[in-house]
Amino acid sequence: NAHNFPLDLAAIDVPSING
């Protein structure tokens, strides 16, 4: 999940804090 702000912990590509 490169769209997430922290490290890829869940391997789910969803928009997170950093979008």
BELQUI-V702984 format. One record per backbone hydrogen bond with DSSP energy under -1.0 kcal/mol. CO is the residue of the C=O (numbers start at 1). NH is the residue of the N-H. Records with the same first field share a line. If there is no record, write none. Layout:
CO->NH / NH
This chain:
1->4
7->9
12->14
